[in-house]
Amino acid sequence: MNDEMSLWTLISGASVLVQMVMLLLMIASMLSWWMIVQRTMYYAASKRNYQLFERQFWSGVDLAQLFRKSVSKPALAGVESIFVAGFKEFTRLRQQSAADPDAIMQGAERAMRVAVAREEEKLEKYLPFLATVGSTSPYVGLFGTVWGIMNAFRGLANVQQATLATVAPGIAEALIATAMGLFAAIPAVIAYNRFSSRMDNLLANYDTFADEFSSILHRQAHAKSRQQDENNG
């Protein structure tokens, strides 16, 4: 490739508007890749934490002991935060005198739903940005291309004899904007689809755990209620 058609020469020779479009797409691409790496690590850690806690939960450990172990950690996330929220509310309501078992369960389930919603917000972080980059970057790049080609053909008005060598650099520099738009969009779309699928799987696991945990708490709440009735009888 000669110097006139080198990539850097084409970019530096583009109009200011096309250069701004290229800069915007480059920034969007860099941010997307940073978010892709961050989300990949976050989802992998969330899956590991879910599998680890699920093994502990179903190992037969005492729930109160598991609760104390969980709350002693500096930060809670994922399914563990759902467990802590549900068990904490369940314990608080059950300690009240003449607490109705159904009211206890409603409070515990409500606390777990709030915890699941908070985890969903964490899982959705950065996904709207990736979706926006994936859907708009090609059009932003196309805008830069159209503008660059328009300027290239406008420049032909000042040329006595139009040849391919005359118009090729202008068209080439314009097409770079489209290429950069696709370079930013394709990884963002792939990452968004993959992360959305992983988020749905994790949320389904969280909902399943919340339902199973509710069944355990339901048995404990009604068992205590029956015991109190027998003692009163």
N, C-alpha and C positions, 0 to 999 in steps of 0.2 A: 504494500500500500504506500503510495507516495505521500509526501508531507501535506499536500493540499487536501487529501482525503483521509488523513489520520483522524482518529476519534476525537482526540483533544482539540485538534484544529477545527473540526466541525462544530464542537460544542462552544469553543471560544469565539467562533465566527458567527454564531447564531444571534438573532435579534434579542434584545433585552427581555421581551415578553416570553420568548421560547426558553431562554436561560432561566427565567423565574419559574417556569413550568417544570423544567428539568430539576431545579433545586428543590422545589416542593415535592416532586416525586422521589427524589433521592432521600429527603428527610423522612417521608412517609415509609419508604422501604427500610431505612435503618431502624425506625421506631418499631415497625412490624416485626423485624427479625429479633429485636430485643424482647418484645412481648412474646414472641413464639418460644424463645428459649426460656423465658421466665414461666410461662404457662406450662410448658412441657415438664419442667422441674416441679411445679406446684401440683399438677395432676398426678405425677408419679408418686410424690410424697403423700398425697391424699389417699391414693389407692393402697400404698403400703401401710399407712396408719389405720385405714379401715380394716384391712386384713389382720393386722396385729391385734387391734382392740377386739375384733370379733372372736378371735381365738381365746383371748383372755376372758371375754364375757361368757362364752359357752364352755369354759373349762370347769365350771362349777364353783368358781370363786364367790365368796360372799359379796353381795351387791354393796353393802355398806363399806366394806373394806376396799372394793374397787372404786367407790365414790371418793373415799378419802385419798386414795392414791392419785386419782385424776385431778382433784382440786388442788393438790399440792404442786402440780406442774405450773411453770410460769406462764404458759400459754396453752389454751385449749383450741382445738380445731377439728373439723370433720365430725365423725360419728361420736367421738368422745364428748364433744360439747353438747350434743343432743342427749346423750345419756345423763350428763351432769345436770342439764336443765330439767329433764323430766324427773329424775330421782330427787333433786333438791326440792322441787315444788311438791312432789308426792310426800316427802318426809315432813315438810312444813305444814301441809294441810292435815296430815294424819295426826300430828301432835295436838291439834286443836280438839277441844272437848266436844263430844257429840258430833263429830265430823261425819257427814254422809258419804258412803263409799262412792256413789256416783259423782258427787261434787268433787271428791278427791281426784277421781279419774279424769274428769273434765279439765280440772286445773293442770294436771300433769300432761295431758295430751295437748292442751293449749300451749304450754311452755315448750314442748317438743316441736310443735308446728312453727313457733317463732324461731327456734334454734335452726330448724331445717331451712326456713326462709333466709336467715342470715348466712348460712352456708351456701345457699344458692346464689346470693349476691357475691360472695367471694369467688365462687366458681365462674360466674359470668364476667368477672373483671377483665377488661381489655378486649373481650369478644366483640362488643359493638364497634370498637375502633378497627379491628381486623375486618369486620364485615363492611365497614365504610370504605376502607382502603381497597378491598377486593372488588367492590361494586363501582367505585368512582374513578379509580386510577386509570383504567383504559380510556375513559372519556376525557379525563384531564390531559392524558398524553395525546389523544386524538385532537383535542383543541389546539395544543401546541403544534402538532403536525400540520393541521389545516392552516394555521396562522403562518407557519414557516413556508409552506408551499405557496400561499397567496403572495407573500413577500418575494419569493423566488420568481414567480411569474410577473409580478409588478416590475421587477428589475429587468425583465426582458424588453420592456418598453424602451429602455435606453440603449439597447444593443441593436446594431444594424443587421446582424445575421445571427439568428438563434441556432445554437448547436447543442448537442447533448452535453458536451464538456462545459458549456456555459451554465446550464440549468441544473446539472447533476449535483454540484456541491450544496446548493440551496435545498434541493429535495432531500438529499442525504441527511443534512443536519436537522431537517424537520422530522424525518422518520425516526430519528434517535429518540424523540419525545414519546412516540408510540411504543418503541421498544422498552423504554424506561417505565412507561405505564404498565405494560404487561409484566415486566420484571417485578414491579411492586405488587401487582394484583394477584398473580398466580400463587405465590407462597401464602399470601394472606387468605385467599379463598380455601386452599387446601387445609391450612391450619385451622381456620374457623370451622370447617366441616368436621374435622377430626376432634377438635376440642368440644364442639357441641355434642358429638356422640359420647365422648367420655364424660361430659357433664351429666348428660341424661342417665348414663349408667350409674354414676355415683349417686345421683339424686334418687334413683330407683332403689339402690342399696340402702340409702338413708331412710327412705320411707318404709321399706321392709323391716329394717331394724326397729324403727319407731313403733310399728304395728306389733312386732313380736315382744318388744319391751312393754308395751301397753298391756298385752295379755298377761305377762308376768305380774305387773303391778296390780292388775285387776284381780287376780287370784289372791294376792296378799291383802288388798284392801277389803275384800269380802270375807276372807278368812278371819281377819281381826274383828270384823263386824259380827260374824257369827259367834266368835268366841265371847264377845261382850254380851251378846244376847243370851248365851248359855249361862254366863256368870250372873246376869241380872235375873234369869229365870230361876 
